[in-house]
Each structure stands twice: as C-alpha cells, then as structure tokens.
Amino acid sequence: MEHPKKIGKYEIVQPLGKGAMGMVYKAYDAIIGRSVALKVIHRHILSGEAGEMAIARFRREAQTAGRLMHPHIIAIFEYGED
C-alpha cells in the first residue's frame, strides 16, 4: 500500500497502525518542529450518508479526547480536513 508523503502541513514519516475506519501515521509538523501522531479516515468511508456519519463520529472523538488530560492519554492538538 502506498502512503502519502504529506497530509496538509504534516510530513508523513511512517505508518503506525491501521483500523477499520482509518490509518494512524507518525508525522512531523515542521512549523513547530515536533513529531505527532496523525489519524485519518479511509477515503472509501467518506462517501454518501455513511461518510457524513463517519466524519461526525470522528469529530466527536477528537472533541471528547481533546477535553481529557491524563499522562496515559494522548493530547489532541488539532482537528481538520484536507
């Protein structure tokens, strides 16, 4: 499987994992000079009404996780679309 070289402002370093809904990549944010984990939804999931539901679920997940503060839970810095 071919992986993107860049998504938005993030340079893709390597894939970290794959799930039913998407991929997680190790990426680099050159603007602030830090490595990040970047979670993306598979493109084939984004079509039709099911796609709208998947995007809403993904957004809720980011909002919910973004409110959590715990040393064993990864921090959410950004949500966006590219």
C-alpha positions as CSV (number, residue, x, y, z in Angstrom):
1,M,0.0,0.0,0.0
2,E,1.3,3.4,-1.0
3,H,1.3,6.0,1.8
4,P,1.1,9.8,1.3
5,K,4.3,11.8,1.7
6,K,2.4,14.8,3.1
7,I,-1.1,15.5,4.5
8,G,-1.8,19.2,5.0
9,K,1.2,20.7,6.8
10,Y,2.4,17.4,8.1
11,E,5.2,15.3,6.6
12,I,4.4,11.6,6.9
13,V,7.3,9.7,8.4
14,Q,5.8,6.2,8.6
15,P,2.5,4.3,9.3
16,L,1.9,3.4,12.9
17,G,-1.3,1.4,12.6
18,K,-4.4,0.6,10.6
19,G,-8.0,0.2,11.8
20,A,-11.4,-0.3,10.3
21,M,-12.0,3.4,10.0
22,G,-8.6,4.7,9.1
23,M,-4.8,5.0,9.5
24,V,-2.5,6.4,12.1
25,Y,0.8,7.9,10.9
26,K,3.8,9.1,12.6
27,A,4.2,12.6,11.1
28,Y,6.3,15.7,11.6
29,D,5.0,19.3,12.0
30,A,7.8,21.4,10.5
31,I,6.2,24.6,11.6
32,I,6.6,23.9,15.3
33,G,9.3,21.2,15.0
34,R,7.6,18.3,16.7
35,S,6.6,14.7,15.9
36,V,2.9,13.9,16.0
37,A,0.5,11.0,15.6
38,L,-1.9,11.8,12.7
39,K,-5.2,9.9,12.5
40,V,-7.0,9.9,9.1
41,I,-10.2,8.3,7.8
42,H,-10.0,5.9,4.9
43,R,-11.2,7.7,1.7
44,H,-13.7,4.9,0.8
45,I,-15.6,5.6,4.0
46,L,-16.2,9.2,3.2
47,S,-18.9,8.8,0.5
48,G,-22.6,9.3,1.0
49,E,-24.6,9.5,4.2
50,A,-22.4,6.9,5.9
51,G,-19.5,9.2,5.2
52,E,-21.2,12.1,6.9
53,M,-21.9,10.0,9.9
54,A,-18.2,8.8,10.0
55,I,-17.0,12.4,9.9
56,A,-19.3,13.4,12.7
57,R,-18.1,10.4,14.8
58,F,-14.5,11.3,14.1
59,R,-15.1,14.9,15.1
60,R,-16.9,13.9,18.3
61,E,-14.0,11.5,19.1
62,A,-11.5,14.4,18.7
63,Q,-13.6,16.8,20.8
64,T,-14.1,14.2,23.6
65,A,-10.4,13.2,23.7
66,G,-9.4,16.8,23.5
67,R,-11.1,17.5,26.8
68,L,-9.2,14.8,28.6
69,M,-6.0,15.4,30.5
70,H,-4.1,12.3,31.6
71,P,-0.5,11.2,31.3
72,H,-1.6,7.9,29.6
73,I,-4.0,9.5,27.1
74,I,-2.5,11.3,24.0
75,A,-3.3,15.0,23.7
76,I,-5.4,16.2,20.8
77,F,-3.9,19.4,19.3
78,E,-5.9,19.9,16.1
79,Y,-8.9,18.6,14.1
80,G,-9.2,19.5,10.4
81,E,-9.9,18.3,6.9
82,D,-7.5,18.2,3.9
